[in-house]
Amino acid sequence: MKIVRGSDTAGVAETGGDTPALRLLSLLEVIAAKDQLPTLQSLVEATGWPKPTLHRMLQQLEGAGLLLRDGDGRHYAIGARLKQLAENLLLNDSHGGARHAVLRQLVEEVGESCNLTALSGSEVIYLDRVETAAPLRFYLHPGSRVPAHCSASGKVLLAQLPPAQRQRLLGAAPLTAYTPHTITDPAGLEEEFKRIRRDGHGFDNEEFLPGLMCLAVQVSNGSGRSNLCVALQGPTVRLNRDKALQLLPALQRAADALARIHVDAGNGLKKTSA
């Protein structure tokens, strides 16, 4: 689905058919792909659609809870209903069995609990998780949420965002200190993001829960930014920073395997719709 321009077809979505529902869907795609909150005028420029038409469509999407107005009333953000739809798709996608198998193999290799996560606003949501058999462990089930600013996965995903988008997400909620190790200073977090971009992995060293160490890497989507991370975590009596770094190659191999699953899923979808 894409937006095409032309004297008679400006803004019409190439979807194999032009219906009001498909036009609304194509508009949501445009908004979801933007790094910054769009305005009505910026969407006119991006789509080529007439301003009255776009205004009416935005009102429909806002009324349905799929979009919401930002504080200034001019910018549009993803609404709670659309965010919930996206999270449900991630939690329940048909390739869950394949990704769960990758996590299970990773747990067998590293001996610690492992999870697949995605960024959801200023939080991280657990999409899938496999627990270690070790008797001492921290239990977090799929669907659990943790603050992004003090989790390994959250920091990795935040580090990849454009600065304005990252600052907007971090400014939406207090940077709560959950332990004495939590980084709550914005400048300190930016230094942490810089290190993550340089090293390619992120740590949570007792920043969310006392006694918990976590290491995370991003799962590539093959084109641009990804909103997925794979992580391992364990109690600090068993897993310190040096031990976690020894497990980094296994974690990266799992990230590569998960990336292939998602790329294959995308290719399959393209073939189905072709």
Wavefront OBJ file of the C-alpha trace (Angstrom):
o trace
v 0.000 0.000 0.000
v 1.487 3.389 -0.908
v 0.479 6.974 -1.625
v 0.685 8.116 -5.251
v 0.442 11.609 -6.633
v -1.136 12.825 -9.818
v -3.708 15.277 -11.134
v -6.633 12.906 -10.696
v -5.237 10.351 -8.277
v -3.401 12.509 -5.708
v -3.431 10.757 -2.390
v -5.242 7.628 -3.593
v -3.865 4.505 -1.948
v -2.681 1.756 -4.307
v -4.308 -1.134 -2.479
v -5.981 -3.150 -5.194
v -9.142 -1.124 -4.555
v -10.117 2.315 -3.302
v -12.633 2.265 -0.481
v -13.098 4.614 2.473
v -11.731 1.945 4.820
v -8.582 1.447 2.738
v -8.036 5.191 2.536
v -8.249 5.453 6.320
v -5.831 2.539 6.649
v -3.338 4.162 4.274
v -3.539 7.388 6.290
v -2.789 5.460 9.497
v 0.242 3.938 7.772
v 1.530 7.393 6.882
v 1.083 8.619 10.465
v 2.637 5.488 12.016
v 5.736 5.838 9.812
v 6.488 9.397 10.938
v 9.186 10.099 13.520
v 7.387 13.231 14.735
v 3.739 13.899 15.475
v 2.118 15.133 12.246
v -0.211 18.076 11.793
v -3.043 18.371 9.309
v -0.843 20.485 7.035
v 2.098 18.057 7.149
v -0.261 15.217 6.212
v -1.594 17.248 3.284
v 1.991 17.625 2.085
v 2.795 13.946 2.674
v -0.284 12.531 0.920
v -1.406 15.163 -1.572
v -4.992 14.738 -0.397
v -7.288 17.780 -0.135
v -7.263 19.402 3.299
v -11.059 19.085 3.861
v -10.876 15.356 3.026
v -7.976 14.767 5.391
v -9.634 16.784 8.149
v -12.761 14.646 7.880
v -10.719 11.416 7.919
v -8.741 12.537 10.966
v -11.976 13.320 12.779
v -13.252 9.807 11.997
v -10.059 8.185 13.265
v -10.042 10.351 16.373
v -13.685 9.559 17.080
v -12.911 5.836 16.818
v -10.080 6.111 19.353
v -7.440 5.252 16.747
v -5.843 8.708 16.920
v -5.758 11.430 19.537
v -4.828 15.093 19.591
v -1.651 16.165 21.296
v -1.761 18.838 23.987
v -1.591 21.739 21.515
v -4.595 20.421 19.556
v -2.674 20.576 16.254
v -0.634 17.386 16.290
v -1.979 13.844 16.000
v -0.706 10.834 17.951
v -1.527 7.129 17.971
v -4.636 6.481 20.071
v -5.066 3.866 22.773
v -7.238 1.641 20.592
v -4.705 1.489 17.757
v -1.829 0.931 20.198
v -3.728 -1.970 21.779
v -4.372 -3.460 18.332
v -0.658 -3.306 17.496
v 0.289 -4.923 20.805
v -2.260 -7.712 20.373
v -0.897 -8.450 16.902
v 2.635 -8.689 18.289
v 1.580 -10.845 21.233
v -0.508 -13.254 19.167
v 1.110 -13.358 15.726
v 1.131 -16.681 13.908
v 4.926 -16.961 14.079
v 4.928 -17.104 17.870
v 5.817 -20.804 17.861
v 8.983 -20.210 15.852
v 10.164 -17.310 17.978
v 9.334 -19.234 21.177
v 11.534 -22.083 19.945
v 14.427 -19.635 19.469
v 13.978 -18.337 23.024
v 13.791 -21.878 24.404
v 17.037 -22.822 22.651
v 18.686 -19.644 23.947
v 17.643 -20.438 27.528
v 19.138 -23.927 27.191
v 22.386 -22.388 25.956
v 22.803 -19.560 28.494
v 20.993 -21.062 31.477
v 19.018 -17.888 32.251
v 15.502 -16.619 31.493
v 15.127 -14.896 28.118
v 12.446 -12.702 26.574
v 11.337 -10.887 23.438
v 10.157 -7.313 23.995
v 8.820 -4.271 22.153
v 8.609 -0.591 23.007
v 5.109 0.655 23.835
v 5.182 4.359 24.631
v 7.412 4.857 27.678
v 7.152 1.176 28.627
v 8.464 -2.140 27.371
v 5.983 -4.978 26.822
v 7.023 -8.631 27.070
v 5.867 -10.370 23.891
v 7.266 -13.791 24.764
v 9.388 -15.307 27.504
v 10.982 -18.605 28.481
v 11.964 -19.169 32.105
v 15.127 -20.891 33.256
v 14.813 -24.125 35.214
v 17.091 -22.707 37.914
v 15.241 -22.421 41.241
v 16.200 -18.758 41.796
v 14.633 -16.566 39.114
v 12.476 -13.490 38.490
v 9.133 -14.399 36.922
v 7.592 -12.046 34.328
v 4.894 -13.402 32.011
v 4.129 -12.316 28.393
v 2.100 -9.110 28.474
v 4.033 -7.754 31.467
v 5.190 -4.146 31.233
v 8.285 -2.492 32.672
v 9.508 1.115 32.451
v 11.674 1.718 29.397
v 14.190 4.053 31.039
v 15.455 1.415 33.493
v 15.230 -1.792 31.447
v 17.923 -3.129 29.122
v 15.519 -3.622 26.209
v 13.867 -0.251 26.749
v 17.164 1.595 26.687
v 18.290 -0.232 23.532
v 15.050 0.665 21.729
v 15.024 4.253 22.997
v 18.632 4.705 21.854
v 17.625 4.043 18.217
v 14.891 6.715 18.131
v 15.372 10.233 16.789
v 16.210 12.575 19.708
v 12.917 14.498 19.525
v 10.844 11.322 19.625
v 12.934 9.878 22.446
v 12.612 13.060 24.520
v 8.856 13.128 23.957
v 8.464 9.544 25.182
v 10.692 10.075 28.212
v 8.900 13.300 29.041
v 5.498 11.597 29.066
v 6.091 9.953 32.455
v 8.333 10.603 35.467
v 11.781 9.001 35.413
v 11.075 7.091 38.596
v 13.993 5.754 40.651
v 13.086 2.107 41.291
v 16.447 1.323 42.909
v 19.525 3.348 43.901
v 21.008 2.374 40.506
v 18.196 3.788 38.339
v 19.357 6.546 35.996
v 16.848 9.398 36.356
v 18.923 12.273 34.972
v 18.094 12.962 31.266
v 21.717 13.875 30.536
v 22.879 10.638 32.146
v 20.408 8.660 30.060
v 21.635 10.331 26.878
v 25.176 9.238 27.739
v 23.831 5.715 28.246
v 22.080 5.820 24.844
v 25.311 6.989 23.224
v 27.161 4.013 24.724
v 24.436 1.610 23.558
v 24.632 2.910 19.982
v 28.411 2.433 20.102
v 28.462 -1.040 21.694
v 25.245 -2.497 20.235
v 23.813 -3.792 23.516
v 22.204 -2.494 26.690
v 22.380 -3.396 30.378
v 19.983 -3.188 33.282
v 22.309 -3.578 36.270
v 19.835 -3.610 39.169
v 18.142 -0.494 37.751
v 14.574 -1.844 37.855
v 14.699 -4.571 40.507
v 17.359 -5.076 43.180
v 19.410 -8.182 42.440
v 18.443 -8.395 38.745
v 20.935 -8.178 35.857
v 19.728 -7.986 32.242
v 21.463 -7.773 28.852
v 19.579 -6.933 25.618
v 20.252 -6.556 21.893
v 18.023 -5.356 19.098
v 16.335 -7.707 16.639
v 16.914 -6.288 13.165
v 14.025 -6.010 10.725
v 16.320 -5.704 7.719
v 15.188 -2.177 6.837
v 15.509 0.767 9.187
v 14.665 0.839 12.868
v 13.262 -2.188 14.656
v 10.936 -2.223 17.657
v 12.015 -5.643 18.924
v 14.657 -6.722 21.430
v 15.784 -10.060 22.786
v 17.212 -10.156 26.300
v 18.533 -12.483 28.960
v 18.238 -11.837 32.674
v 19.233 -13.458 35.910
v 19.903 -12.798 39.590
v 23.154 -10.981 40.350
v 24.303 -13.834 42.586
v 24.596 -15.868 39.380
v 24.916 -13.269 36.603
v 27.227 -10.258 36.752
v 28.231 -7.857 33.978
v 31.305 -9.846 32.902
v 29.387 -13.145 32.818
v 26.594 -11.489 30.817
v 29.099 -10.237 28.233
v 30.392 -13.796 27.827
v 26.843 -14.749 26.815
v 26.527 -11.879 24.328
v 27.441 -13.997 21.230
v 24.643 -16.472 22.020
v 22.214 -13.591 22.519
v 23.217 -12.065 19.176
v 22.772 -15.403 17.387
v 19.254 -15.604 18.802
v 18.572 -12.033 17.637
v 19.708 -12.989 14.120
v 17.440 -16.070 14.159
v 14.470 -13.979 15.322
v 15.227 -11.412 12.623
v 15.075 -14.133 9.954
v 11.679 -15.272 11.285
v 10.240 -11.775 10.981
v 11.799 -11.146 7.562
v 10.418 -14.479 6.286
v 7.008 -13.541 7.701
v 7.094 -10.247 5.844
v 8.126 -11.931 2.600
v 5.318 -14.464 2.982
v 2.814 -11.670 3.462
v 4.042 -9.942 0.304
v 3.679 -13.168 -1.724
v 0.167 -13.716 -0.363
v -0.952 -10.213 -1.313
v 0.762 -10.254 -4.714
l 1 2 3 4 5 6 7 8 9 10 11 12 13 14 15 16 17 18 19 20 21 22 23 24 25 26 27 28 29 30 31 32 33 34 35 36 37 38 39 40 41 42 43 44 45 46 47 48 49 50 51 52 53 54 55 56 57 58 59 60 61 62 63 64 65 66 67 68 69 70 71 72 73 74 75 76 77 78 79 80 81 82 83 84 85 86 87 88 89 90 91 92 93 94 95 96 97 98 99 100 101 102 103 104 105 106 107 108 109 110 111 112 113 114 115 116 117 118 119 120 121 122 123 124 125 126 127 128 129 130 131 132 133 134 135 136 137 138 139 140 141 142 143 144 145 146 147 148 149 150 151 152 153 154 155 156 157 158 159 160 161 162 163 164 165 166 167 168 169 170 171 172 173 174 175 176 177 178 179 180 181 182 183 184 185 186 187 188 189 190 191 192 193 194 195 196 197 198 199 200 201 202 203 204 205 206 207 208 209 210 211 212 213 214 215 216 217 218 219 220 221 222 223 224 225 226 227 228 229 230 231 232 233 234 235 236 237 238 239 240 241 242 243 244 245 246 247 248 249 250 251 252 253 254 255 256 257 258 259 260 261 262 263 264 265 266 267 268 269 270 271 272 273 274
